[in-house]
């Protein structure tokens, strides 16, 4: 199944043509957002990521559906 991932700030992929902000990722059916994060080799801890799907915050245990759009961004904390 294929999903679209939108990456923000430090999660963007650096390429010779500039930052890559959107990726098409193929995953096995039944994959979760945690599986997606692992496949992208994102090393930030789960609590340091903000995950949004369908305009709502969601968790890494959410099961993905074909053609979902997942927005991944580093969580910001004020201090």
C-alpha positions in Angstrom: 0.0 0.0 0.0 1.2 3.5 -0.7 0.9 6.5 1.6 2.1 10.1 1.3 4.3 11.5 4.0 4.8 15.3 4.5 8.0 16.1 6.4 8.6 19.3 8.3 11.8 21.2 9.4 14.6 18.9 10.5 12.7 15.8 9.2 13.0 16.9 5.6 15.4 14.9 3.4 18.3 16.8 2.1 19.0 16.1 -1.6 21.3 17.8 -4.2 18.1 19.6 -5.5 17.2 20.9 -2.1 15.0 19.7 0.8 12.5 16.9 0.0 9.3 17.7 1.9 7.0 15.0 0.5 7.6 11.3 0.0 5.5 8.4 -1.4 6.2 5.4 0.7 5.1 1.8 0.0 4.3 -0.3 3.1 2.8 -3.7 3.7 -1.0 -3.7 4.4 -1.8 -3.3 8.1 1.2 -1.1 8.7 1.1 1.5 11.5 2.5 5.0 11.7 5.3 3.5 13.9 6.1 1.1 11.0 6.2 4.1 8.6 8.5 6.1 11.0 10.8 3.1 11.2 10.9 2.7 7.4 11.9 6.3 7.1 14.7 5.8 9.7 13.6 8.7 11.8 15.5 8.4 15.1 13.6 11.0 17.2 11.8 9.4 20.1 8.0 9.1 19.8 7.4 11.8 22.3 9.4 14.2 20.1 7.2 13.7 17.1 3.8 15.3 16.3 1.8 13.1 13.9 -1.2 14.5 12.1 -3.7 12.6 9.8 -6.9 13.9 8.4 -6.4 17.2 10.2 -6.1 15.6 13.7 -3.3 14.6 16.0 -2.9 10.8 16.1 -0.6 8.3 17.7 2.0 6.0 16.2 -0.3 2.9 16.8 -2.8 4.2 14.2 -3.1 1.7 11.3 -2.6 3.2 7.9 -4.9 2.9 4.9 -3.9 3.2 1.2 -3.4 6.8 0.1 -3.4 8.2 3.6 -1.5 11.5 4.0 0.6 11.6 7.1 2.2 14.8 8.4 5.3 14.3 10.6 6.9 17.2 12.5 9.2 17.5 15.4 7.3 18.5 18.5 8.3 21.9 19.8 8.4 22.8 23.5 8.6 26.2 25.0 10.9 26.7 27.8 
